[in-house]
């Protein structure tokens, strides 16, 4: 990882001088009045944060566009966008100086971004597409055509900070807010440049990369390009060290919301800098509880201003008592809401705050008073309990009449938790008895279905003092079936971490009672911990880091707060409370590293070393239910999602009842059952339960298939090699697997199934006890592929124009391919071809994830080198050892693939000589360079089948390999078909291929499709035939073929040339 950069001494001195002038001058000194040289050091330091080759040259309309945003941290950032092919410090200093003139105070936060990708569409299409996103979750910038400038850029941060696509809480999806967008465009770019917003108006959506510099703390950070992290700082996974300052900041933020009168500044709507003018005394109390937790953390970590924190805690607690707690007859007390309601939960969290205060400050002179108040509040809760153990939720503060028997279920959990904490302090049996009575009601009423974090807190607290089996079971059921939601919920939902951490503590307690561990039957503890860690790290996406806060109306009022994105980035004291409490508990786990024994218990009982698809394993993995029970020793050999995936004893995945295509239709299921399938997984069990095999009911067959893939990967103890690239993925997978099989057990991707469903299917169908899995991972869904495969080694072979209709340019392809790194553990290997033009960009992404980067290629800078290649023989240097390798498969690209395999072998400490020997025996995969001898018009011909797929890179490499064959050029025929999905530059790419072909000494050529024949005029000196499809191409071959000809086929799969000789 790159280290964060700090300001040099010169800049620090100049900044200090400027700050001093501002503080002592009668009139504030604008930065523009200060020494001009101030801005040059700022520019230098900002540029020092940039990665090398930050703006590769490519063809998208916003190439070389930059966005510079600055603020004094008190007022909203100002942004300027500009275009330059080569950014230099002088130009950047001028831009800084220009922006600085808009502020009364010195600049404090600087953010510099560059556009990495853009996509053009019409305004109508954009507005339609926008509604596919949850409100505030559209994560791109937008550029409009200007009048004085080519494009008017508005970054994602600017658009969010002005609510340009937010229309209130009643509109669930993102929609253009015409008023806000128009106002901001006028302010940012000027009224004279306003677009007309016609439906056919062109717009560009764009993504950025960037850096941020805090001039006050001297901290520089790289900004993340991962979709849901976009725009905030890059951070490695949370650990005990890097989570500490975040928790300290959250504590400080919450403490600064306490006002002198004992109330909190309840919250902020940051878009327009408005405070929330309502109040909630329950949240006053619960936020004070969290603030004491934060104090306790800061005290233990020796951080923060403890005296100030203590002062704010005292002010808030005394404010609660003075303003909102009212005494009633019979030693009862209640917390009164501002609308004169009494809420059960308010009394509960007030008890929590008072008890926590007495635990953290045990010598306080307020001890006796606070304990008395807490007991009076507890008496108030007791008076709200009914005979059946349930609680009344809302009373009228005037006469204690019932307003609402039930309002929100979490009041029940809060009440039980508060009383248990009081019991822990006083050991008064009354409080425990009330909770036991309440809990028996909770169980009878099915409260566990709510998956509430307060119920998790109180069940954990109860088993600490009353470890009964039914309470352990309730705690498990409160989380069971919810781990996928915890892991995958798009909103930050900080209470999910609180829920998880309370359950974690319960699991630790369960270790003390092995007689109760059966309550975990059917619950995947390891999967729960994966969800817990995922959720904790996902919370970072809801922290107002300075680089995000700077774009809002009053940055200093929200920086380091916790926000709720889909509520217009609202920051409220209870939002911060939940972030803080969850992360404090999570830090304890990170610091101790203590996990329950059950984290490994379930795995041992439901899987075998060679097979994770046992009956119980499948049920746990999918969350499904066996409607027709399988045999006692059931083990599926894999899953079949299409006919080619069938093998005896596999689990068939039936087409969903609302699906029109995909998976296995009923006739196929019937057929495969007759051939020995073990069972069926379906969302429509009634259709299949009479077919004589076991039937698993799931709610969604696609999600269940993905979950089986995750399950298989979790139980695989070997090493996973994930391979991606624009060309040659399948060949490299085959070559890697073939070589590894010379000394190891190996599973590999079958059927080129490289999208997430295919990856999941492959993994679920591979034995768990193999040494290696070699998996092909496609760019489509790469983030999901990474999460599924969790590669130990990621190999990127090349980057080339391919599928440009979806990915627009090669830089975008490089970025998306780099997402293979997203789920990899720090310290794993990224093996990258050094000859890729975007190598620096890809390597930077790998380093951001803490990976070790190893390169290979022809480049002199490569760690492992292809020294030379001539007609099938390659000279290689791998780990300092020189090897000579002769391949059956011709072409330098094949030698490069072999070098990639040997690079991985070197990292795995395998015998390179044995691997090289195995590589020398490798034969090409069908459609990817395999050679067959066949008959055409009673003549013997050799067909070189490279027609499974094609892009400009693979086309060039395959042609070069064909020309390496020691065959007379007069005996060669080249058949080239279209390369599909190349986007707007498709004609240019095809022309370049034909230009290459014109230079080759081949006389007979057939061009097939729509694009290739357009360039026939470039081949005027050759015998060229054009064909609209493969049938016509075959007719041309019949007419021109000679005995012993060698026919080369290359095209995208959709052209069909791969099947020409079948």
N, C-alpha and C positions, 0 to 999 in steps of 0.2 A: 504493500500500500504506500502511496506517496504520503509523505509527512505534511502536516499543515504548515503553511508558510507564515512567517512573522515579519513585521515591519523592520527595516533596517534602522540603524541609529539616526541617520540624517533625517529620514521621514518622521521618526518619533520626535526629534527635537523641534522640527518645523511645526508639527502638529501641536506639540505642547505650547509653543510660542503663540500660535494662533488662538488656542483655547485660553491662554492667559490673557491675551488682548481682549477677547470677548468678555471675560469675566470682569476685567478692570475698567473697560471703557464706559463712559457715560452713555454713549450710543453704541448698540451692538455693531460689531465689525463684520461686514459680509465677507465671505471667503474671497469674493472677487476683488476686495480691497487689499487682501493680504499679499504676501510675496508670491509673484507668479510661479516661482520655482517650486512651490508646494505641490503643484499638480503633476509635475514630471515624476517626482519620486512615487507619488501615488500610482501613476500610470505604470511605472516600472514594476512596482510590487504586484499590481493586478495582473500584468502580463506574465510575471514570473510564475503565476499559478496555472497558466495555460499549458495543456499538453502539447507535445510536438505535433506538427502537421495537423493543426487544429481545424483547418478548413480545406479539406480536399477539393480539388476542382471537379465538378460534375455538372450535369445539365439542368438541374431543377431551377425554377425561376427565382428562388430566393438564395441561390448560392452566394456566399460571401456577404450575407447580411448579418449585422451585429445589432444587439440591443444592450444599451448601457442604462442602468437604473441606479439612482443615488438618493440618499435621504440623510437628514440630520438625526433621524430616529424619533423625532417628535411629530413631524408632518409627513404626509403621504409622499412616497417616492416619485420622482420625475424620471421619465424614460425617454430616450432618444434612440431611434433606429437609423442605421446608416450602412452603406455598402462599400466595401473595400476589399481588393484581392489580397492585400498584404497589410495587416494592421501593424502600425508602428506606434511607439510610445508617444511621439510628438502629437500625432493625430488624436490618440486617446486622451492625452493631457488637455488638448483643446476642447474635446467633448466634455471632459470633467469640469473644466473651468466654466464652460457655457452653462452647464446644469447647476453648478454651484451658485451662480448668480440668482437662482430662483429661491434660495434659502437664506433666512436671517442668521441661522446658526451654522457652525462648521459641519462639513460632511462627516458622517460617521460610518454608514454602511454603503458599500459599493457592490454592484452585481453586474457581471458581464456575461452575456450569452451569445451564442452563434447558432444560426439555423442549420440543422443537420438534414432536414428532409421537408419536402412540401408536396402537397397534392392539390390539383386544381379540380374544381367542380362548380356547378352553378349555385347561385344563392338559393334557389328553390330546393335543389337536391340537398344542400347543406342543412337547411331548416328541417327538412324531412328526416335526414340522418340524425340530427341533433336530438330528436325525441327518442332515439334508441337508448339514450344515456339517462341514468338517474340524475336528478337535479344536482348541480355543482360537481358532477363527475365527468364532464367533458374535459379531457386533459391535453388539448392542443391549443396553439395560438391560431389566429385568423388574420389574413392579410386581404385588404380590399384594394382595388385599383384606384390609384390617385390621379390627380390632374397635373400637379407640378412634379410629383414623384411617381415612379412606376408602381410602387406598392406601399400601402399604409399598413404597417404591422401593429398588431396588438397581441402581446404575449398571453399565454394561459393565465399567468399571475395577474396581469392587468385586467383581463376580462372577468376573472373571478372577483377581484377586489372592487369592481364596480358593478357587480351583480348583472352583468350583461346578458346572461343566460338563465337568470333566476327570476321566477314570477310568484314567489310566496310559497308557504307550506302547503297550500291546497293544490299546487301543481306538482305532481310527483316527478315529472321528467324535466330534462333541460329544454328550455324554449327561449327564443330570442325575446329579450325585454327591450322593445323598441326605444322606449324613453331613455333608459340607462345607456344603451349602446350608442344612440345618437349623441347624447350629452358627452360621453367620453370621447368619441371620435372627434367631435368639434374641439374639445379641450386639448386633445393629444395632437391632432393633425391640422386643425383649422377648419373653419366653416366653408371656406372656398374649395375644399377638397372632398366635400361630403359625397359619398356614393348615392346613386339613385335607388338602390335596393330593388331593382327590377328582378323578376324571377330568373331571367337568363343572365344576370350579372355574374361575371366570373369572380370567384374568391379562391383563396388558397388556405388550406389548413397546414400548419407547420409544427415541427418539433424542434426543440433546442437542447443544447448542452450548455454548460456554463460553470462559472466560478463565482465565489462570494468572498469579500474581504471586509472584516470588521476593524476599522481603524482604531477603535478604542481598546479592544482586547488584543489587537495584533494577530488575530486568527484568520487564516484563509482556508477555505474549504472548496472541494469540488462538488458540483451539484449532480444529483442522480438523474439518470435517463430512464430508469425502470418505471414503467407506466404509472403504477399507483404511488410511487415515491417521487414522481417527477417534480423537479424544482426545489426539493429540500436537499440538505447535505447528504453526501454519501457516508454511510456508517457501516462498519462491520456488524455482525450479529451482536446483540447486547451481551455484555459480560459484567462482572462485578465492578470493573473499573470504569468502563465508558457509560454505564447507566447512572453512576453516582452524580455527575454534574447535572444530568437531566432532572433527577429527583430533587436535587438541591434547588434548581431553578424553579421547578413547580411549587416547591414549598415557599420559596421567597415570593413568587407571584401571588399565591393565595394569601400570604400574610399581608401583602401590600393592599389587598382589597378591604382589609378591616379599617373602618373609619374611626375617628376619635369618639363618636357617640356610641360605639359598640356595635353598630350595624356594619354589614358588608356593602361594598359596591356590588350589587347583586349580579351584574353581568354587562356584557357589551355586545352590541351588534356592530361589528367592526367595519362593515362596508362604508357606512356613512358616519362612523364615530359616535354612535348613539349609545347611551347607557340604557339598560333595561329598567323601566320605571315601576315594575311590580316588585313584590317581595314574598319570600316564603320562609317562615320561621323553622320549618322542618329542615330545609336545606341549610339554614344558618347553623343549626345544631350539628348536622352531619358533616358539614364542611369544617367546623371547628374540631370535630373528632379527627378528620383527616389531617388537619393542620398540626395537631398534637403528634400524630404518627410521623409527619414530616419532620417535626422538631426532634423527635426521638431518633430518627434516622440521621439527621444532621449532627446531632450530639455524638452518636456512635462513630460517625465517619469524620468527625473533627472538621466540619465544614459549615459554612453559613454564619450569619450574624445571630448567634444564639440569644443574646440579650434582647435584640429587637424582636425575634420570633416569640420569645416568652412574653414580652410586653403585649404583642398583638393577640396572642392566645388569651391572656388575662382580660384584655379589653373585650374580645369577642364573647368570652364566656360570661363575664359580668354583664355585658349588654344583653345576652340571652336571658339571664336571670332577672335583670332589672325591668326589661321591656316586655318580656313575653311569657314568663312563668307566673302563673297565678295560683295561690293557695285556696283550697276548698276545705270544708269540714271533714272530720275523720282522717286527718293527716294525709289528705290527698292533694296533689298538685297537678296541673296540666300546663302544657305549652299551648299558648293561644295564637292562632293564625290571625292575620290582619283582617280577615273577613269574619272573625269571631267564631271560627270553627275550632274544635279540638280534634286533632288527628292522632289516632293510635300510634302511628309511626313517629310522630314528632316527639312524644314522650319517650319513646324507645331510643331514638338517636341522641336525645338530650342526656339520657342515662349513660349511653356509650361515651359521650364527650366528657361527662363528669368523672366517670370511673377511669377513663384513660388518663385524664389529668392527674388523678390521685395515684395512678400507677407510675406515671413518668415523673411526677413531683411528689414523692412520698413524704417528704418533710415539710410540705406546705402548711402554713398556718390556717389555710382554708379547709383543711382535711375534714374536720368534724362538720362544718357547715355544708360542704359539698356532698358529703355522704348522706346527710339528713335530707337535702333536696332530692338526691337521687332516689332515696327510699320513698319519699312522698310521691315522686313521679311514678315509681313502681306500684305504689298503692293505687294510683289513678288507673294504671293498666289493669290491675287486678279487678277493679270495679267495672272494667269494660269486658270482662270474660263472662261468657254464657255457661250454662250448665253442661252443654255438650263439649266444652273446651274451646269453642270458637270465640273470636273477639268481635265486638262491635267496632267499626272503623271510625265513624264520625259522630261527634256529639256537638250540641249547641253549648257554647261557653257560658251562656246566661243561666240556663236552668238544667243543663246536663241531659236534656232530652235527646233522643236518637235522631240524627239527621240521615245517616246512611248505615245500614248494617254492614254492607260490603262496598268498597270502592276500588282498591287496588290490592292485589294479593301480597305485594311485598311488605305491606304494613304488618302482616302476620309474622313474617320472617324477622323484621326489625324488632318487633315486640319480644319475641323469644330470644333473639340474640342479646338485646339490651338486658333482659332479666338474667340471662346466663352470665353475662359479664359482671353484673352486680352480685350474683351468687358467688362467682369466683373471688370477688373482693371481700364479701362479708360472711360467706358460708351459711347464710340464713336459709334454712330448708324451705321456707315459704316460696322463695323464688323458683327453686328447682321443681317443686311440686306443681306450680302454675305452668311451667314450661312442659313438663311431662304430660300434663293433662291437655295442653294445647297441641302438643306433637301427635298425640294419639288421634286428635281430630284431624290434623293435617294429613296424616296417613290415610285415615278413613275417607277423607274428602278428595284424595288424589292430588294434593298440592304439588307433588313432585313433577307433574306434567308441565308446570309453569317454568321450570328450569331457571328459577330466580336466584340471583346471587345472594340476597339476604337469607334465603332458605339454606343456601350452601354454608354461609357464615354460621347460622344458628345450629345446623345439624352438626357441623364440626365442633362447635363449642359444647354442644350437649354430650357428644361421645367422649369428650375429654373428661367429663365428670360422671357420666352415666353410660358406660359402653355396652349398650344393649344391641343385640343383632338387628332388631327392626329399625333402629336409628341409623346404623351403618347401611342397611339396605335402602332406606329412604335417601340417604346421601348419594348412593350410587345411582339410583333411579332418577334423581334430580339432574344428573349429567348424562346418563345413558341415552344414546340416540341423538345426542346434541353435539358430539365432538366435531362432526363435519361443519356444522354451523359455526362453532367456535373458530375453526380453522379458516373457513372460507368467506365469512360475512364481509361484504364489501365496505361497510361502514366500520369505523374504528371500534365502536361499541365497547367502551372501556370496562363496563361492568362484567363482560365476559371474562376478562382477566381476573377480576375479583372472584367470580364464581370458581374459576379454575384453581386459583391459589388456595381458596378455602378447602376445596376438594382435595388438593394435594396434601394439605395438613391432615385431613381426615384419613387419607391413605397411609400416611406415616403412623397414625394412631392405630390403624387396622393391623399393622405389623405386630403389635403387641398381643393380638388376639387371633392366632392362626385358626382357631375353631370357627371363626366367622368369615374366613377368606372366600368361602363358596358364594358369598354375596356378589363376588366379581365374575361369576360364571356368565359367559356371553358378553363380557365387557373388555374391550381392548385397551388395557392400561397404557401400553406403549404408544398407541395411536393418540390417546388422550394427551400424553406429554408432548407429542409432536404438535398437536393443536395448541397446547398451552404456550409453547415457545413461539409458534407462528403468530399467535395473537399478541403476545408481549411485544414482539418486534414490529408488528403491524401498527401498534399504538404510536410509533414514531411518526406516522403519517398524519397524526392529529395534533402534533406539537407546533405551536407558532414559533419556529426558529426565526431568527432575525431576517434571514433571506426571504422569508414569506411574509412576515409581519410588516415589512417595510412598504408593501404596496397598499396598505389599508389607511384609512383616514387619520387615525392616531396610533401609530405603531407602538409607542411606549406603553399604551394602556393594555396591549394584548400580548406583547412579546413574552415568550416562554409560558404562555397559558396553554391550556388544552382546549381544542375547538371541536365543534360538530359540523362537519362539512355540509351535510344536506340541510342544515338549518342556517344557511347563509353564513357559515363559519362562526356561528355563535360561540362566545366564551362566557360561561356562567359558572358561579362558584361551585355548583354541584358537578359540572363537567370536569373542572379541575380536580375536585375531590376524588372522583372515580379514577382518573388517570393516576393521581398521586397514590391512593391506597393500593391499587393494583401493582404499581411499579415498586413500591416499598416492599410489598410481600414478595415480588418476583426477585428483587435484589437479594433477599435473604436466601432464596433457593440457589441463586447464582453463587453467592458467597460460600454457602455450606456445601453445595453440590450433593446434598443428601436426597436420595430417592427411595421410595418404598421398595420392598422386595417384590411386590406385585408387578413392578414395571417389566419384569421378565417372566412372571409366573404364567400368564395366559398363553404366551407363545409356546411354552414347553408342553402344554397339555393339549393343544389343538392342532399342531402341525408335526410332520415327520421331517427328518433331515433332508429327504429327497423331494418332498411334496408338501406345498402349503395349502393345497386345495382339498382338505378334508371336509367332511360335512360341517363340522363346527366352524372350521376356518372360513369356509365360504359364507356361512351365515353371519359370522362376525364382520367379515370384510364388507359385505354388501348391505348389512342391516336388514337382510331379507328373512323370510320365514319358510321353512320347509312345509309345504302344503301336503305333499306326498313324501313321507320320510324316506331317506336313503337307507341302504343296508348298513349294518353296524360298522364295517370296516371300509366304508366308502372313501375312495380317493379318485378324484378326476385327473385324467392325464393332461388336461388343458381345457381351454374353452374354444368353441367354434363360433365365430361371428359371421362367417361366410363359408360356402361349400369347400373351398380349398383348405380351410383350417380344420376340417374334420379329421379325427383319428379315433380309433376305438376307445371307449371309456371316457370320452371327453364330455364336458358340460356344454350343451347347445344353448345359444342365446337366441331366443325367438324374437321375431320382429314385434315391436311394440304395437299395441292395439290401435294407436292413433297414428302409426307410421305408414307411409305409402311405399317406402323402399328401405333397403338396408337390413342387415341382420338376416335371420333365416325365416322364410315364410313357412306356413303350416305344412305344405307338401314336402318341403325339404326336411323339416323336423321329423315327419313320419318316416321318410326314407332313411334318415340317419339313425333313427331308433332301431330300425330293422338291421342296420349294419353294426350295432353295438354301442350306441351312445349311452352314457351313464345317467344323464338327467337333462332337465330343461330349466332354464332361467327365464322367467317371463313376468310381465305385468298383467297377464290375463290367464291366471291358473285354471279357470274353469274349462278353457279350451283344451288343455293338455293333460289334465289330471287323470284321464282314463286311458292314457296311452301305454301304461305298464312300466313307466320309469319314474324316478323321483322327480319332484317338481318344486322349484324354489320360486316363491313370489317376491318380487321386488317392485318398488314404486316407479323406477325408471331404469330401463335396461342399459342405456348408454352410461349413466352414472355408475351403475353397478359394475359394468365392465371396467371402467376406469378404476374403481375401487379394488377390483380383483388384481389389476396391474400394480397398484400401490401395495397391496397386501403381499403379492409375490416378491416385489422388490425389497420389502422390509424383511422378509424371511430368507433372502438370498445372502449368503455369507461370503460369496466370492467377490470378484472385482468386475466393475462395469466400465466398458470402454464405449463412449458415445461418439459417433462419427457424423459430421455434417460437412456440407460444402455444396457449391453450385453444380459441380460435375464430379462423377466418379465415386459417389457415396457407396452405392451398392457394390461396385467392384472392390473398393477398399475394405468394406465390411467382409466380403467373401475372402479377400486376400489375407486379412488379419486373422479371421477365424481359421482359415486353412493352415496358416503357419503356426498358430498357437496350438492347433490340434496335434501337432507333431510331438508335443510334450505335455499338454494339459487337456482337461475336459472343458469343452467350449459349447455354449449355445449362441445362436446368432439370429438376427432378424430374417424372417422368412417373408417372401412375397413382396419385398420392398415396402412393407407396411410401416411407414415412418411418421405418420400423423398420430396424435395422442391415442386415439382408439386402437390403431394398429400397434403402437408401442405397448399399450396395456395388454392387448391380445397376445402378442409375442411373449411378453414376460410371464403372463399367467400360464403359458403353455410350455415353458422351459423348466427343466428340473432344477430344484433349489440347491442341489449339492454339487453343481459344476464349479469349476475354478474361475471361468470367465463367461460373461455375457458380452457379446459385441453387437451393439445396437445402432441402427441407422435412424437418425433424428432429422426430420424435415424442418424447414424454416416456418412452415405453417403451424401455429400453436407451439412455438419453440419454448416459451416459458412453461407451458404445461408439460412438454416433453422433458424438460430439465427436471421438473418436480417429480415426474414419474420415474425417470431413469436414474436420477441422482448419480451422475457419472463420477467415477474415481479419476478417470482420464477423459478429457474432451479433446477430440481431434478435429480441426478445421482444415480441410484440404485445399480449398480455393474459393474465390469469390468472383462471380462473373454475371453478366446480364442474363437473368432467367426469371420467368414469372413477373416481368416488369409491369404487367397490367395491375398487379397487386402491390408490388414493392417499389415501383417508380424509378429507382436508380441504384447503382451498385453500392453506394455508401449506406443507403437504407438496408440493403441486403446484408452488408457487413454488420451493422448494428443489430439487426434481427437475428442473424446467425450467432452473434455474441451472447444472445440470451441463453444459450446452452450452458453458460456459466452460472446462471442465476441461483440455482439450488445446490450448487456444489459446495462442499465444505472447504474452509480455508486450508491451504497447504496441499490441496489436490493439484493435478497437473493439467495445464492447457497446452496442447501441442498444436502449433500454428505454422502453416507454410510461410516461410520468410519472404517468399517471392510475391505474396499477395500485396497489391498496391495499398490496401487499407490495413496493413499489418500493425502499424502503430496504434490505430484506432481500436483494433481488436485486442491487442495486447494490453492496452489501457483498461479496457473493460474487464479483462481477466485479473489484472492487478488490483482493481477496485474490489474484487471479491476475495482478495488474499490468496490467489492461486500462484503456483510456480509456472512461469512461462518458459517453454522450451520450443525452439524453432528448428525447422528443417527446410532444405531447398537448395537451389543453385547459388543463391546469394553468398557472397563471401562473409556476410554477417550472420549466416545461419549457424546454429549450434551443431547441427548434423548436416553434412553436405553431399550433394550429388556432384562429384568432381568431373565426371564425363559420361557421355552415353553415345554408343555407336552400334547401330544395327543389333539391338537386343542385349548388349552387354553394358553394364553400368559399373563405374568405379565410385565407391561410396566411402565416406568417412563418418563413422558413428562412434561417439564417445572416445575419440582418439584412435580408434582401430580402423584401418583401411580394409575394405572388402571388395572383392570382384564378384559381380552377380550377373549371371546369364539367365534371361527369362524366356519362357515359351511364348509369353504374350509380348508382342512388339510395341514399341512406342515409348518415347521419353516419359509420357504421363504415367505409364505403367511402372517405370523405374522410380518415378517420384512417389507413387503409391507404396512401392516396396520400401522406400526410404522411410516413409511415415510409419510403416509397420515395424521396421527395425528400430526406429526412435522409441516407440512404445516398448518394444522388447528390452531395449537398454534401460529404460526407466523401471521396468519390472524385474530387472536383474536376471533376464533369461539368457540362455546361451545363443549368442549372435550367429555363430557358425551353423548351428542346427536350424535356426530360424531362416538363415539365408538358403540353406539346402532345401528347406520346405518351400520357400518362395520360388525357387528355380523350377519346381514341379507344378506350380499353379497354372491352371488353365482358365481362360476368360469365361465369364458368366454369359449365358444366352442373352443376346441383344446388346451386349456390351463388349464386343470384340471377339466373340467366339467365331470359329471358322468351321464351316461344314462343307463336305463334298457332296454334290448332288448332280442331278441331270436336268438339262434344259434343252429342249428340241433335240434330244438324243445326243447331246454333247455334254462332256464332263466339265463342270465348273466348280470353283471354290468361292463360297459366299462368305464375306466378312460382315457379320451382322452387328452393326453399331447403332441400330435403329430403335432401341428402346426409348431413348429420349435425346434431346439435343438443345444446346445453347451455343453461343459463339465460341466459348472456350473449349467445350468438348468437341465441337465441330473441327476446330483448328487442330487440336491434339490428335483426333482420330485420323484426319487426313494425313498428318505428318507420319503417324504410325503406319498407315497403309503404304505410304511411299517408301518406308524403310524395308518393305518386303523385297527380297532379292528375286524379283520377277520382272521380266521384260515389260517395259511400260506399254508396249503394243498389246499386251495381254490383259490390260487393266481397264475396267469399266467403273465409273463413279456414278452412283445414283444418290442425289441429294434432294431431300424434301424440306418442307418449311420447318422453321423453328418457331414454335408457338409461344404466345404470352410474353412477347418482348416489348409491349407497350408502344409508346408514340414513336420510338426510334427503330421500329422493326424493319423498315425498308433499308435504312442505313446499315443495320447489322447484316442483313442478307447480302447487300451489295459487297460488303467487305469479305464475306465468305467466298463469293463468286470471284472477286478480285484475286484472292489467294489461289483459287482453283485455276484461274487463267495462267498463273505462273508455273503450274505443274505440267510435266511432259506427258499428260494423259490426253488421248485423242477422242475417246468415246465417253460422252457425258449425258445423263438423263436428269433433268430438273423437274421436280414434282411439286404441285400445290399452287398457291396463289402468288406467293412472294418470290420464290426462287426463279421462276420463268421470267419475271420482270427484267432480269439482268442478263438475259441471253446475249444481248449485243456485246457484252464484255468478252465473249468467248468466240469471236468471229473466226478464229483460225482452227477451231475444233469441230468435230462432228457432234452437234448438240441436238438433243430431242427434248421436247417439253411435254408434260403430262399433267392433266388436272387432278388425277388420283392414282392410286396404286395399280388399279386394273389397267389403265392406259400405259403406265410405266412398264408393267409386265409385258404388254404387247410390244413395246419398243425393244425390250430385252430379247424377246423371241426373234425379232427381226435382225438384230445386230450381233447376237452372240456367236462366238467362235469356240472351237474345242480348246479346253484347258484355260479358258478365261478366268480371271480373278475379279469378282464383282463386289464392290464396296457399297454398303447401304448405310445411310445416316439421315435421320430426321427425328422430329418429335414424335412421341408415341401416337398422338392423334392422327398422324398421316397414314400410319398403318404399314410402313415398309417392313417392320420387324416380322410381319406374318407373310411376307411375299413368297417365301419358299417353304411354307408349312403344308 
